[in-house]
Amino acid sequence: MRHIILGTAGHIDHGKSSLVKALTGIDPDRLKEEKERGITIDIGFADIVFPESELSVGIVDVPGHEKLIRNMLAGAGGIDMVLLVIAADEGIMPQSREHLAICNLLKIKTGLVAITKVDIAEKEWVELVKDEIADFVKGTFLENSPIIPVSARTGENLDNLKKEIREVALNVAPKNTGGLFRLPIDRVFTLKGFGTVVTGTAISGKLSIDDPIEILPADIKAKVRGLHSHGRAIETAFAGQRVAVNLQGVEKESLTRGDVAVTPASFSETKSLDAYLELLPDAPPLKNKSLVHFYAGTSETVARVILYEKEEVRPKDSCYCQFRLQDPVIVVAGDRYIIRRFSPLETLGGGEILDSSPSRRRRKEGIDDLRLLYSGSLRQKISLKIEKSGTQGISLNSIKGWINTDLQSLSDTIGNLRETGEIHIVENELIHDKYFLAIQNEILGTLKAFHRKNPLKPGMSKEEMRNQLRTDARLFNFILAGLKDVQVDKDLLRLRDFKVELSSSEEAFRMKVLELLNKGGFQPPTKEEISSSLKLEPKRLTDILSLMSKEAKAVKVNDSLYLSSRVYDEMLSLVRNFFKKKPEMTVAEFRDLLNTSRKYALPFLEFLDSQKVTLRTGDVRKLLIKM
């Protein structure tokens, strides 16, 4: 079954709801106030099923009154085709014009026109209204669409209207059922025995009973307890259907119109977005930084418009801009939106969302990227978004929830970008080759600078390098693994062709250090004492001692104490001979063995313990390894 959404449009009291009831047998006016006042206040719903064509047409009946345009917009987001309703006795009226303008801005591509109340108008007058409508819709998506005179009261021409609705609906491109599920919520209520129910038009993907679901920006996770469409229980809801979702364990008070039910862990709320904006021909000029009412899906908020490369956009003109929103919304690239004047309320224009997670840009940066997001291919848009995510990359889930497309096309596009080397994938994180190379070059450059500044150090720690680059650990390790010019030695990094080489002066200092350590024996000078004695700055001495340790010329006992390797070997020999005669050794015996003081004996013993030469048991040491 194909599922298409038809929305009504037209001026107040032109008979939209009566026509829907006559076509479907369902009264879309569900509120008591609507019954009493005879006008539609909120969105109403009905449907026509064409079994022979395997077609279901859901009807969204929207209010016509100017003050209720916000409710009309809440119902317009998921519409595939429009039925413009114009009464024969009044003809084209202000809301006829505004509704058609809104449908144009939302890029609804097809529809038809119904002239209602023909039973109270002369035939000649109906023909005049028909000619007026044909002229009115010129240049819009309704140009050359059927214009059908009908009467909801007498039933005149209703069968013909149904037939035309079926023909138009069969030619509508179906919504994307292969994408992630999204359902902008337009109603929230409770049913006894069921609990909380939300309704809306599914604009992408599919949803089944028992599926997990997330409500944003309310940030509520739930489970689907039941699904209905036009009063019928269903197992799975598809894009293009009017759907009622029974949520398990969710309070009605925590949800509101404007929330969106989505596939979990894929979408993010936003309070800023880049967009393409078109103003209506009769709209007033819009200045940079103006406040407007912003509508997308079923959400409404106030936004400040930041115009790029312009200080003002004129009627019938277009531009690129950023909206900074008062409240968070859930939108993706490719969605449509409408803006209305802050005061007095009137529709100004609308357009397409280009990036729902943009960075703030300086006005001098230009807008080439926005032009590409507006008119480029899916491949170009995905590549650009990954590039704009910089050295941090972007997750595959984030890309899925960033743009309105089916998952197979997205997967094929990402696969192609990877095959051509334009992007790299690291554990579901996507990074553009431009920044992949930038990180590689930064690693090489950082190591080169480190070696130049620290010629005696064997390398730079991996953690220090990663912190300096501010790069995700998985990405960092992935890039390191592919860098042939970098040698990874445990937790140290060095350029593969780097070797520690002492200058003649440093070689002379090394000889002097070794001489002092040998001369000191088991009472060696501390690092501070060596530095003072040789007038050698502590950093250079640390580097020389580290090199001596690596070359087995010296042994590091602790941060302040070193032994020459010759003296350390002598210590091991004395310890070995001692344990040939006795199984245990006290600190005093070790001190006397080396003819040193307790000041040195204790750190020497702790070092032997750490090297697993000796084992401390209470106040004595035992030999741990055979020597």
KOLGUMAR-30487 format. One line per field, with one value per residue (C-alpha): residue number from 1; residue in one letter; chain; x, z, y. Coordinates in nm, 2 decimals. Layout:
num <- NUM:...
residuo <- A:...
cadena <- A:...
c1 <- X:...
c3 <- Z:...
c2 <- Y:...
***
This chain:
num <- 1:2:3:4:5:6:7:8:9:10:11:12:13:14:15:16:17:18:19:20:21:22:23:24:25:26:27:28:29:30:31:32:33:34:35:36:37:38:39:40:41:42:43:44:45:46:47:48:49:50:51:52:53:54:55:56:57:58:59:60:61:62:63:64:65:66:67:68:69:70:71:72:73:74:75:76:77:78:79:80:81:82:83:84:85:86:87:88:89:90:91:92:93:94:95:96:97:98:99:100:101:102:103:104:105:106:107:108:109:110:111:112:113:114:115:116:117:118:119:120:121:122:123:124:125:126:127:128:129:130:131:132:133:134:135:136:137:138:139:140:141:142:143:144:145:146:147:148:149:150:151:152:153:154:155:156:157:158:159:160:161:162:163:164:165:166:167:168:169:170:171:172:173:174:175:176:177:178:179:180:181:182:183:184:185:186:187:188:189:190:191:192:193:194:195:196:197:198:199:200:201:202:203:204:205:206:207:208:209:210:211:212:213:214:215:216:217:218:219:220:221:222:223:224:225:226:227:228:229:230:231:232:233:234:235:236:237:238:239:240:241:242:243:244:245:246:247:248:249:250:251:252:253:254:255:256:257:258:259:260:261:262:263:264:265:266:267:268:269:270:271:272:273:274:275:276:277:278:279:280:281:282:283:284:285:286:287:288:289:290:291:292:293:294:295:296:297:298:299:300:301:302:303:304:305:306:307:308:309:310:311:312:313:314:315:316:317:318:319:320:321:322:323:324:325:326:327:328:329:330:331:332:333:334:335:336:337:338:339:340:341:342:343:344:345:346:347:348:349:350:351:352:353:354:355:356:357:358:359:360:361:362:363:364:365:366:367:368:369:370:371:372:373:374:375:376:377:378:379:380:381:382:383:384:385:386:387:388:389:390:391:392:393:394:395:396:397:398:399:400:401:402:403:404:405:406:407:408:409:410:411:412:413:414:415:416:417:418:419:420:421:422:423:424:425:426:427:428:429:430:431:432:433:434:435:436:437:438:439:440:441:442:443:444:445:446:447:448:449:450:451:452:453:454:455:456:457:458:459:460:461:462:463:464:465:466:467:468:469:470:471:472:473:474:475:476:477:478:479:480:481:482:483:484:485:486:487:488:489:490:491:492:493:494:495:496:497:498:499:500:501:502:503:504:505:506:507:508:509:510:511:512:513:514:515:516:517:518:519:520:521:522:523:524:525:526:527:528:529:530:531:532:533:534:535:536:537:538:539:540:541:542:543:544:545:546:547:548:549:550:551:552:553:554:555:556:557:558:559:560:561:562:563:564:565:566:567:568:569:570:571:572:573:574:575:576:577:578:579:580:581:582:583:584:585:586:587:588:589:590:591:592:593:594:595:596:597:598:599:600:601:602:603:604:605:606:607:608:609:610:611:612:613:614:615:616:617:618:619:620:621:622:623:624:625:626:627
residuo <- M:R:H:I:I:L:G:T:A:G:H:I:D:H:G:K:S:S:L:V:K:A:L:T:G:I:D:P:D:R:L:K:E:E:K:E:R:G:I:T:I:D:I:G:F:A:D:I:V:F:P:E:S:E:L:S:V:G:I:V:D:V:P:G:H:E:K:L:I:R:N:M:L:A:G:A:G:G:I:D:M:V:L:L:V:I:A:A:D:E:G:I:M:P:Q:S:R:E:H:L:A:I:C:N:L:L:K:I:K:T:G:L:V:A:I:T:K:V:D:I:A:E:K:E:W:V:E:L:V:K:D:E:I:A:D:F:V:K:G:T:F:L:E:N:S:P:I:I:P:V:S:A:R:T:G:E:N:L:D:N:L:K:K:E:I:R:E:V:A:L:N:V:A:P:K:N:T:G:G:L:F:R:L:P:I:D:R:V:F:T:L:K:G:F:G:T:V:V:T:G:T:A:I:S:G:K:L:S:I:D:D:P:I:E:I:L:P:A:D:I:K:A:K:V:R:G:L:H:S:H:G:R:A:I:E:T:A:F:A:G:Q:R:V:A:V:N:L:Q:G:V:E:K:E:S:L:T:R:G:D:V:A:V:T:P:A:S:F:S:E:T:K:S:L:D:A:Y:L:E:L:L:P:D:A:P:P:L:K:N:K:S:L:V:H:F:Y:A:G:T:S:E:T:V:A:R:V:I:L:Y:E:K:E:E:V:R:P:K:D:S:C:Y:C:Q:F:R:L:Q:D:P:V:I:V:V:A:G:D:R:Y:I:I:R:R:F:S:P:L:E:T:L:G:G:G:E:I:L:D:S:S:P:S:R:R:R:R:K:E:G:I:D:D:L:R:L:L:Y:S:G:S:L:R:Q:K:I:S:L:K:I:E:K:S:G:T:Q:G:I:S:L:N:S:I:K:G:W:I:N:T:D:L:Q:S:L:S:D:T:I:G:N:L:R:E:T:G:E:I:H:I:V:E:N:E:L:I:H:D:K:Y:F:L:A:I:Q:N:E:I:L:G:T:L:K:A:F:H:R:K:N:P:L:K:P:G:M:S:K:E:E:M:R:N:Q:L:R:T:D:A:R:L:F:N:F:I:L:A:G:L:K:D:V:Q:V:D:K:D:L:L:R:L:R:D:F:K:V:E:L:S:S:S:E:E:A:F:R:M:K:V:L:E:L:L:N:K:G:G:F:Q:P:P:T:K:E:E:I:S:S:S:L:K:L:E:P:K:R:L:T:D:I:L:S:L:M:S:K:E:A:K:A:V:K:V:N:D:S:L:Y:L:S:S:R:V:Y:D:E:M:L:S:L:V:R:N:F:F:K:K:K:P:E:M:T:V:A:E:F:R:D:L:L:N:T:S:R:K:Y:A:L:P:F:L:E:F:L:D:S:Q:K:V:T:L:R:T:G:D:V:R:K:L:L:I:K:M
cadena <- A:A:A:A:A:A:A:A:A:A:A:A:A:A:A:A:A:A:A:A:A:A:A:A:A:A:A:A:A:A:A:A:A:A:A:A:A:A:A:A:A:A:A:A:A:A:A:A:A:A:A:A:A:A:A:A:A:A:A:A:A:A:A:A:A:A:A:A:A:A:A:A:A:A:A:A:A:A:A:A:A:A:A:A:A:A:A:A:A:A:A:A:A:A:A:A:A:A:A:A:A:A:A:A:A:A:A:A:A:A:A:A:A:A:A:A:A:A:A:A:A:A:A:A:A:A:A:A:A:A:A:A:A:A:A:A:A:A:A:A:A:A:A:A:A:A:A:A:A:A:A:A:A:A:A:A:A:A:A:A:A:A:A:A:A:A:A:A:A:A:A:A:A:A:A:A:A:A:A:A:A:A:A:A:A:A:A:A:A:A:A:A:A:A:A:A:A:A:A:A:A:A:A:A:A:A:A:A:A:A:A:A:A:A:A:A:A:A:A:A:A:A:A:A:A:A:A:A:A:A:A:A:A:A:A:A:A:A:A:A:A:A:A:A:A:A:A:A:A:A:A:A:A:A:A:A:A:A:A:A:A:A:A:A:A:A:A:A:A:A:A:A:A:A:A:A:A:A:A:A:A:A:A:A:A:A:A:A:A:A:A:A:A:A:A:A:A:A:A:A:A:A:A:A:A:A:A:A:A:A:A:A:A:A:A:A:A:A:A:A:A:A:A:A:A:A:A:A:A:A:A:A:A:A:A:A:A:A:A:A:A:A:A:A:A:A:A:A:A:A:A:A:A:A:A:A:A:A:A:A:A:A:A:A:A:A:A:A:A:A:A:A:A:A:A:A:A:A:A:A:A:A:A:A:A:A:A:A:A:A:A:A:A:A:A:A:A:A:A:A:A:A:A:A:A:A:A:A:A:A:A:A:A:A:A:A:A:A:A:A:A:A:A:A:A:A:A:A:A:A:A:A:A:A:A:A:A:A:A:A:A:A:A:A:A:A:A:A:A:A:A:A:A:A:A:A:A:A:A:A:A:A:A:A:A:A:A:A:A:A:A:A:A:A:A:A:A:A:A:A:A:A:A:A:A:A:A:A:A:A:A:A:A:A:A:A:A:A:A:A:A:A:A:A:A:A:A:A:A:A:A:A:A:A:A:A:A:A:A:A:A:A:A:A:A:A:A:A:A:A:A:A:A:A:A:A:A:A:A:A:A:A:A:A:A:A:A:A:A:A:A:A:A:A:A:A:A:A:A:A:A:A:A:A:A:A:A:A:A:A:A:A:A:A:A:A:A:A:A:A:A:A:A:A:A:A:A:A:A:A:A:A:A:A:A:A:A:A:A:A:A:A:A:A:A:A:A:A:A:A:A:A:A:A:A:A:A:A:A:A:A:A:A:A:A:A:A
c1 <- 0.00:0.14:0.07:0.03:-0.06:-0.30:-0.34:-0.63:-0.56:-0.78:-0.96:-1.17:-1.53:-1.46:-1.59:-1.26:-1.38:-1.73:-1.57:-1.34:-1.64:-1.83:-1.54:-1.45:-1.74:-1.51:-1.56:-1.21:-1.34:-1.27:-1.28:-1.59:-1.50:-1.48:-1.83:-1.97:-1.80:-1.82:-1.45:-1.14:-0.92:-0.66:-0.55:-0.80:-0.75:-0.93:-0.84:-0.95:-0.85:-0.83:-0.80:-0.78:-0.48:-0.32:-0.33:-0.41:-0.45:-0.44:-0.60:-0.47:-0.74:-0.58:-0.73:-0.79:-0.81:-0.52:-0.47:-0.45:-0.18:0.06:-0.17:-0.19:0.20:0.21:0.01:0.18:0.52:0.44:0.21:0.28:0.00:-0.25:-0.62:-0.67:-1.03:-1.19:-1.56:-1.76:-1.95:-1.63:-1.36:-0.99:-0.94:-0.63:-0.57:-0.61:-0.31:-0.11:-0.18:-0.07:0.25:0.33:0.28:0.51:0.77:0.74:0.81:0.49:0.51:0.15:-0.22:-0.55:-0.82:-1.18:-1.44:-1.68:-2.04:-2.13:-2.49:-2.53:-2.37:-2.48:-2.30:-2.17:-2.03:-1.86:-1.69:-1.56:-1.42:-1.26:-1.09:-0.98:-0.82:-0.64:-0.48:-0.41:-0.21:0.00:0.37:0.30:0.30:-0.08:-0.05:-0.24:-0.38:-0.74:-0.99:-1.31:-1.64:-1.81:-2.08:-2.03:-2.40:-2.55:-2.26:-2.22:-1.89:-1.75:-1.68:-1.49:-1.29:-1.21:-1.09:-0.87:-0.73:-0.64:-0.47:-0.26:-0.17:-0.05:0.20:0.34:0.69:0.67:0.84:1.17:1.10:1.46:1.58:1.58:1.23:1.11:0.76:0.71:0.45:0.13:-0.09:-0.03:-0.31:-0.40:-0.64:-0.78:-0.61:-0.34:-0.16:0.02:-0.03:0.14:0.03:0.19:0.29:0.58:0.82:1.09:1.17:0.95:0.85:0.72:0.56:0.82:1.08:1.28:1.21:1.35:1.15:1.36:1.43:1.24:1.52:1.29:1.36:1.06:0.92:0.65:0.35:0.11:0.06:-0.26:-0.33:-0.67:-0.82:-0.68:-0.42:-0.10:0.22:0.45:0.42:0.58:0.68:0.38:0.13:-0.06:0.04:-0.07:0.21:0.12:0.43:0.52:0.61:0.59:0.38:0.17:0.29:0.65:0.56:0.43:0.36:0.70:0.88:0.99:0.98:1.29:1.52:1.74:2.10:2.10:1.95:2.06:1.87:2.00:1.96:2.14:2.12:2.24:1.97:1.87:1.60:1.35:1.12:0.76:0.69:0.47:0.68:0.84:1.22:1.40:1.71:2.01:1.96:1.58:1.37:1.12:0.89:1.04:0.84:0.98:0.79:0.54:0.78:0.76:1.01:1.16:1.48:1.73:1.83:2.19:2.22:2.54:2.69:2.38:2.24:1.89:1.70:1.42:1.08:1.11:1.49:1.69:2.00:2.20:2.16:2.19:1.90:1.98:1.69:1.54:1.44:1.60:1.45:1.51:1.57:1.81:1.96:1.70:1.41:1.19:1.09:0.87:0.94:0.68:0.72:0.77:0.50:0.25:0.23:0.25:0.43:0.76:0.92:1.09:1.34:1.57:1.78:2.14:2.32:2.16:2.49:2.69:2.98:2.96:3.14:3.30:3.12:3.44:3.46:3.23:2.94:3.08:3.02:2.65:2.61:2.74:2.51:2.21:2.28:2.55:2.52:2.47:2.84:2.95:2.73:2.85:3.22:3.18:3.02:3.29:3.55:3.39:3.41:3.78:4.04:3.77:3.58:3.21:3.04:2.85:2.54:2.57:2.59:2.28:2.09:2.23:2.07:1.74:1.82:1.78:2.04:2.14:2.23:2.42:2.61:2.70:2.81:3.04:3.18:3.26:3.43:3.64:3.74:3.86:4.06:3.86:3.77:3.89:3.68:3.81:3.57:3.26:3.43:3.46:3.75:3.83:4.16:4.25:4.25:4.39:4.69:4.70:4.72:4.99:5.19:5.14:5.27:5.58:5.63:5.58:5.83:6.08:6.06:6.07:6.39:6.55:6.47:6.55:6.83:6.92:6.57:6.49:6.14:5.81:5.54:5.23:5.00:5.18:5.15:4.78:4.70:4.88:4.68:4.35:4.26:4.04:4.26:4.12:4.19:4.53:4.64:4.49:4.69:5.01:4.98:5.00:5.29:5.60:5.83:5.74:5.88:5.66:5.86:5.61:5.48:5.74:5.74:6.03:6.11:6.25:6.57:6.63:6.93:7.05:7.38:7.59:7.77:8.14:8.05:7.78:8.01:8.26:7.99:7.89:8.25:8.26:7.93:8.04:8.37:8.18:7.95:8.24:8.43:8.13:8.08:7.81:7.78:7.72:7.64:7.28:7.16:7.14:7.50:7.62:7.44:7.60:7.94:7.96:7.75:7.52:7.15:6.92:6.74:7.06:7.18:6.85:6.88:7.25:7.16:6.86:7.09:7.35:7.07:6.96:7.31:7.37:7.64:7.43:7.15:6.86:6.79:6.53:6.47:6.76:7.00:7.21:7.48:7.74:7.69:8.03:7.94:7.59:7.76:7.98:7.68:7.51:7.83:7.85:7.48:7.53:7.83:7.64:7.34:7.57:7.65:7.32:6.95:6.84:6.99:6.89:6.92:7.22:7.40:7.34:7.47:7.78:7.82:7.85:8.03:7.77:7.51:7.14:7.07:7.19:7.13:6.75:6.69:6.94:6.74:6.41:6.55:6.67:6.32:6.17:6.40:6.30:6.65:6.55:6.22:6.13:5.98:5.92:6.25:6.47:6.54:6.57:6.72:6.44:6.64:6.95:7.24
c3 <- 0.00:-0.10:0.16:0.04:0.25:0.11:0.29:0.25:0.21:0.18:0.35:0.66:0.60:0.24:0.33:0.37:0.66:0.51:0.19:0.37:0.56:0.23:0.06:0.35:0.59:0.86:1.04:1.09:1.33:1.65:1.91:2.09:2.00:1.63:1.64:1.81:1.59:1.27:1.18:1.21:1.50:1.50:1.26:1.16:1.00:0.77:0.49:0.16:0.06:-0.30:-0.27:-0.64:-0.67:-0.34:-0.24:0.09:0.09:0.44:0.46:0.69:0.73:0.84:0.98:0.74:0.98:0.98:1.36:1.32:1.06:1.32:1.34:0.97:0.95:1.21:0.98:0.65:0.70:0.59:0.30:-0.04:-0.23:-0.17:-0.22:-0.25:-0.15:-0.28:-0.22:-0.53:-0.35:-0.23:-0.47:-0.39:-0.04:0.18:0.33:-0.01:-0.11:0.21:0.22:-0.15:-0.08:0.22:0.01:-0.26:0.00:0.14:-0.21:-0.23:-0.59:-0.69:-0.61:-0.74:-0.67:-0.55:-0.60:-0.32:-0.25:-0.63:-0.52:-0.41:-0.71:-1.07:-1.32:-1.51:-1.18:-1.11:-1.46:-1.38:-1.05:-1.23:-1.48:-1.18:-1.01:-1.33:-1.35:-0.97:-0.98:-1.28:-1.20:-0.90:-0.86:-0.92:-1.27:-1.51:-1.22:-1.23:-1.11:-1.00:-0.90:-0.61:-0.35:-0.02:0.05:-0.26:-0.35:-0.69:-0.86:-0.55:-0.74:-1.00:-0.73:-0.57:-0.91:-0.96:-0.61:-0.69:-1.03:-0.87:-0.57:-0.79:-0.95:-0.62:-0.55:-0.23:0.09:0.19:0.38:0.37:0.60:0.97:1.13:1.20:1.31:1.41:1.68:1.63:1.91:2.25:2.45:2.67:2.62:2.91:2.92:2.67:2.82:2.63:2.25:2.01:1.65:1.34:0.98:0.94:0.71:0.67:0.77:0.93:1.29:1.43:1.76:2.03:1.86:2.08:2.01:2.13:2.17:2.11:2.23:2.53:2.56:2.65:2.55:2.52:2.36:2.10:2.27:1.98:1.64:1.47:1.14:1.08:1.36:1.24:1.44:1.24:1.30:1.11:1.02:0.71:0.59:0.44:0.69:0.95:1.26:1.63:1.85:2.19:2.41:2.70:3.03:2.92:3.09:2.87:3.05:2.94:2.57:2.35:1.99:1.82:1.98:1.72:1.76:1.60:1.57:1.88:1.90:1.55:1.58:1.77:1.87:1.74:1.82:1.51:1.14:0.80:0.54:0.20:0.23:-0.02:0.05:-0.09:-0.36:-0.13:0.19:0.35:0.34:0.60:0.77:0.91:1.27:1.26:1.49:1.31:1.40:1.27:1.17:1.08:1.10:1.39:1.59:1.63:1.79:1.77:1.57:1.49:1.12:1.04:0.67:0.49:0.25:0.28:0.52:0.38:0.17:-0.06:-0.16:-0.41:-0.34:-0.19:0.02:0.25:0.62:0.97:1.21:1.58:1.76:2.10:2.15:2.02:1.71:1.54:1.17:0.91:0.59:0.31:0.54:0.45:0.69:0.70:0.86:0.96:1.07:1.44:1.46:1.30:1.21:0.84:0.63:0.50:0.32:0.38:0.22:0.28:0.58:0.46:0.78:1.11:1.30:1.15:1.30:1.34:1.05:1.00:0.73:0.53:0.49:0.19:0.11:-0.14:0.10:0.14:-0.24:-0.26:0.03:-0.16:-0.51:-0.49:-0.52:-0.22:-0.26:-0.25:0.05:0.26:0.17:0.26:0.60:0.69:0.58:0.80:1.10:1.09:1.28:1.52:1.24:1.26:1.36:1.11:1.32:1.32:0.94:0.92:1.13:0.95:0.60:0.47:0.25:0.25:0.43:0.13:-0.08:0.22:0.26:-0.11:-0.11:0.20:0.05:-0.27:-0.08:0.10:-0.21:-0.38:-0.07:0.00:0.35:0.60:0.84:1.19:1.40:1.26:1.28:0.94:0.88:0.56:0.39:0.41:0.79:0.80:0.61:0.83:1.14:0.99:0.90:1.24:1.40:1.18:1.24:1.61:1.64:1.43:1.65:1.96:1.84:1.76:2.10:2.29:2.10:2.39:2.45:2.28:2.19:2.28:2.48:2.29:2.54:2.52:2.14:2.15:2.40:2.19:1.88:2.07:1.87:1.96:2.08:1.82:1.53:1.67:1.69:1.35:1.19:1.38:1.25:0.89:0.94:0.81:0.91:1.28:1.51:1.80:2.09:2.37:2.48:2.30:1.95:1.74:1.37:1.22:1.11:1.44:1.65:1.98:1.91:2.16:2.06:2.15:2.46:2.57:2.52:2.75:3.01:2.99:3.06:3.36:3.49:3.46:3.64:3.93:3.95:3.95:4.20:4.43:4.43:4.68:4.79:4.45:4.42:4.37:4.04:4.20:4.32:3.98:3.82:4.07:4.04:3.66:3.62:3.39:3.37:3.52:3.19:3.00:3.28:3.29:2.92:2.95:3.24:3.05:2.75:2.98:3.13:2.78:2.68:3.01:3.12:3.43:3.64:3.76:4.12:4.15:4.01:4.21:4.24:3.97:3.99:3.73:3.57:3.70:4.06:4.02:3.89:4.19:4.42:4.26:4.31:4.68:4.73:4.55:4.77:5.09:5.01:4.95:5.32:5.47:5.36:5.49:5.50:5.72:5.62:5.86:5.70:5.35:5.47:5.61:5.31:5.08:5.35:5.29:5.50:5.56:5.33:5.03:5.16:5.17:4.81:4.68:4.85:4.73:4.38:4.41:4.53:4.23:4.00:4.17:4.28:4.65:4.83:5.14:5.41:5.73:5.82:5.61:5.25:5.08:4.74:4.48:4.18:4.13:4.04
c2 <- 0.00:0.34:0.62:0.98:1.28:1.54:1.87:2.11:2.48:2.79:3.07:3.04:2.92:2.81:2.46:2.26:2.05:2.00:1.88:1.64:1.49:1.46:1.28:1.05:1.03:1.14:1.47:1.63:1.89:1.70:1.99:2.11:2.47:2.38:2.23:2.53:2.79:2.60:2.66:2.44:2.56:2.29:2.02:1.75:1.42:1.18:0.93:0.79:0.44:0.33:-0.06:-0.12:0.11:0.00:0.36:0.53:0.91:1.06:1.40:1.68:1.94:2.27:2.59:2.88:3.17:3.41:3.38:3.00:2.99:2.85:2.54:2.52:2.52:2.24:2.02:2.12:1.97:1.62:1.71:1.55:1.72:2.00:2.05:2.42:2.50:2.82:2.90:2.99:3.27:3.45:3.35:3.41:3.56:3.66:3.32:3.15:3.35:3.29:2.92:2.88:3.09:2.86:2.55:2.70:2.77:2.42:2.29:2.09:1.97:1.89:1.92:2.03:2.29:2.25:2.52:2.46:2.57:2.57:2.49:2.85:3.02:3.07:2.86:3.16:3.30:2.96:2.98:3.33:3.20:2.91:3.16:3.37:3.07:2.96:3.30:3.30:2.97:3.06:3.02:2.80:2.42:2.42:2.57:2.33:2.13:2.02:2.28:2.10:2.26:2.06:2.08:1.91:1.96:1.80:1.57:1.73:1.62:1.45:1.13:1.32:1.50:1.16:1.03:1.33:1.30:0.93:1.02:1.30:1.08:0.80:1.03:1.16:1.03:0.82:0.94:0.79:0.47:0.36:0.64:0.69:0.72:1.07:1.18:1.54:1.53:1.74:1.60:1.44:1.28:0.99:0.70:0.50:0.16:0.27:0.56:0.83:0.86:1.09:1.15:1.30:1.23:1.00:1.19:0.92:0.56:0.30:0.20:-0.13:-0.24:-0.30:-0.08:0.16:0.52:0.86:1.18:1.50:1.76:1.63:1.37:1.08:0.72:0.49:0.17:0.15:-0.02:0.01:0.17:0.30:0.48:0.64:0.43:0.10:-0.10:-0.17:-0.36:-0.12:0.24:0.38:0.72:0.90:0.76:0.95:0.76:0.74:0.59:0.45:0.51:0.28:0.45:0.81:1.09:1.31:1.62:1.56:1.59:1.87:1.96:2.03:1.73:1.47:1.09:0.95:0.65:0.65:0.78:0.94:1.29:1.60:1.91:2.24:2.61:2.73:2.63:2.75:2.79:2.91:3.18:3.31:3.60:3.62:3.89:4.09:4.05:4.35:4.38:4.17:4.33:4.15:4.04:4.07:3.86:3.62:3.34:3.01:2.70:2.36:2.03:2.09:2.31:2.69:2.92:3.27:3.31:3.58:3.59:3.65:3.73:3.63:3.89:4.12:4.37:4.33:4.09:4.24:4.10:3.81:3.80:3.51:3.47:3.24:3.29:3.15:3.12:3.14:2.99:3.07:2.70:2.38:2.20:1.87:1.92:1.78:1.91:1.92:2.00:2.29:2.58:2.89:3.23:3.48:3.84:3.89:4.16:4.19:3.82:3.77:3.51:3.64:3.35:3.02:2.78:2.49:2.39:2.34:2.25:2.17:2.18:2.47:2.66:3.03:3.19:3.53:3.72:3.75:3.37:3.36:3.12:2.88:2.59:2.70:2.71:2.36:2.24:2.39:2.27:2.00:1.62:1.40:1.30:1.66:1.74:1.44:1.51:1.88:1.80:1.55:1.81:2.08:1.84:1.90:1.69:1.56:1.38:1.30:0.97:0.76:0.80:1.18:1.18:0.96:1.21:1.51:1.48:1.36:1.06:0.69:0.48:0.28:0.59:0.72:0.40:0.38:0.74:0.70:0.37:0.56:0.84:0.59:0.40:0.71:0.81:1.13:1.01:0.76:0.56:0.48:0.27:0.45:0.79:0.96:1.20:1.39:1.31:1.68:1.66:1.31:1.44:1.75:1.53:1.32:1.63:1.78:1.46:1.47:1.84:1.81:1.52:1.71:2.01:1.79:1.62:1.96:2.09:1.77:1.61:1.38:1.25:0.92:1.03:1.21:1.04:0.93:1.09:1.42:1.41:1.32:1.59:1.85:1.75:1.72:1.41:1.12:0.82:0.58:0.82:0.90:0.54:0.46:0.75:0.64:0.29:0.42:0.66:0.48:0.77:0.73:0.47:0.37:0.23:0.14:0.48:0.68:0.83:0.93:0.99:0.67:0.83:1.01:0.91:1.06:1.22:1.42:1.73:1.75:1.96:1.72:1.43:1.60:1.65:1.29:1.18:1.42:1.29:0.93:1.02:1.17:0.87:0.63:0.83:0.85:0.48:0.38:0.74:0.90:1.28:1.36:1.50:1.85:1.82:1.71:2.00:2.24:2.09:2.09:2.42:2.22:2.32:2.06:1.99:1.91:1.69:1.50:1.43:1.32:1.09:0.95:0.87:0.71:0.49:0.39:0.31:0.11:0.35:0.45:0.31:0.53:0.45:0.73:1.08:1.22:0.93:0.75:0.48:0.42:0.08:-0.04:0.05:-0.11:-0.44:-0.42:-0.39:-0.69:-0.89:-0.80:-0.89:-1.23:-1.32:-1.22:-1.44:-1.74:-1.72:-1.60:-1.64:-1.30:-0.95:-0.65:-0.29:-0.25:-0.55:-0.40:-0.06:-0.22:-0.44:-0.13:0.08:0.35:0.54:0.46:0.77:0.56:0.21:0.25:0.38:0.12:-0.16:-0.02:-0.02:-0.38:-0.47:-0.30:-0.49:-0.81:-0.88:-0.89:-0.93:-0.75:-0.96:-0.76:-0.59:-0.82:-0.89:-1.23:-1.31:-1.33:-1.45:-1.66:-1.44
***
